[in-house]
């Protein structure tokens, strides 16, 4: 499962970032806290394939589909 597939109001744990991800984007995501073992919570799914709004710790991020599809999850709840 990827972060893009997580239902709204659900949490999950990040498993890994895709190896296909642009290295600069992967580095920036890591700086923001998108690292293996980190819990992430889906606050909102925008309509019409719009950005996904997630909470990671005390921060809220909006991610486009192409980026969210590159963040793999260990499990969701």
C-alpha positions as CSV (number, residue, x, y, z in Angstrom):
1,X,0.0,0.0,0.0
2,X,1.2,3.5,-0.7
3,X,0.4,6.8,1.1
4,X,-1.9,7.7,-1.8
5,X,-4.1,4.7,-1.1
6,X,-4.7,5.5,2.6
7,X,-8.3,6.3,3.4
8,X,-9.1,9.6,5.1
9,X,-9.0,9.6,8.9
10,X,-6.7,6.6,9.0
11,X,-3.1,6.3,10.2
12,X,-0.3,4.1,9.0
13,X,3.4,3.6,9.4
14,X,5.9,4.5,6.7
15,X,7.8,1.5,5.4
16,X,10.1,3.0,2.7
17,X,10.4,5.6,0.0
18,X,10.5,4.2,-3.6
19,X,13.9,3.8,-5.2
20,X,12.3,5.3,-8.4
21,X,11.8,8.6,-6.6
22,X,13.9,11.6,-7.8
23,X,16.9,11.7,-5.3
24,X,16.3,15.4,-4.6
25,X,12.6,14.7,-3.8
26,X,13.5,11.7,-1.6
27,X,16.0,13.8,0.3
28,X,13.5,16.6,0.9
29,X,10.9,14.0,2.1
30,X,13.4,12.6,4.5
31,X,14.2,16.1,5.8
32,X,10.4,16.6,6.4
33,X,10.2,13.3,8.4
34,X,8.9,10.9,5.8
35,X,11.2,8.1,7.1
36,X,10.7,4.4,7.8
37,X,8.9,3.7,11.1
38,X,7.3,7.2,11.2
39,X,3.5,7.3,11.8
40,X,1.4,9.3,9.3
41,X,-2.3,10.3,9.5
42,X,-4.5,11.1,6.6
43,X,-6.4,14.3,7.4
44,X,-8.2,14.8,4.1
45,X,-8.4,13.5,0.5
46,X,-9.1,16.3,-1.9
47,X,-11.7,15.7,-4.7
48,X,-10.8,15.0,-8.3
49,X,-7.4,13.4,-7.5
50,X,-6.3,16.6,-5.8
51,X,-3.6,16.7,-3.1
52,X,-3.6,14.4,-0.1
53,X,-3.4,16.2,3.2
54,X,-1.5,14.3,5.9
55,X,-0.2,14.9,9.4
56,X,3.3,13.8,10.4
57,X,4.1,14.6,14.0
58,X,3.1,18.2,14.6
59,X,3.3,19.2,10.9
60,X,0.7,19.1,8.1
61,X,1.7,18.4,4.5
62,X,-0.1,18.4,1.2
63,X,1.2,15.8,-1.3
64,X,0.5,15.4,-5.0
65,X,-0.5,11.9,-6.2
66,X,2.9,11.2,-8.0
67,X,4.8,11.8,-4.7
68,X,2.3,10.1,-2.4
69,X,2.4,7.0,-4.6
70,X,6.2,6.7,-4.0
71,X,5.8,6.4,-0.2
72,X,5.2,2.8,0.8
73,X,3.3,2.0,4.0
74,X,3.9,-0.9,6.4
75,X,0.4,-1.1,7.7
76,X,-2.7,1.1,8.1
77,X,-5.2,1.4,10.9
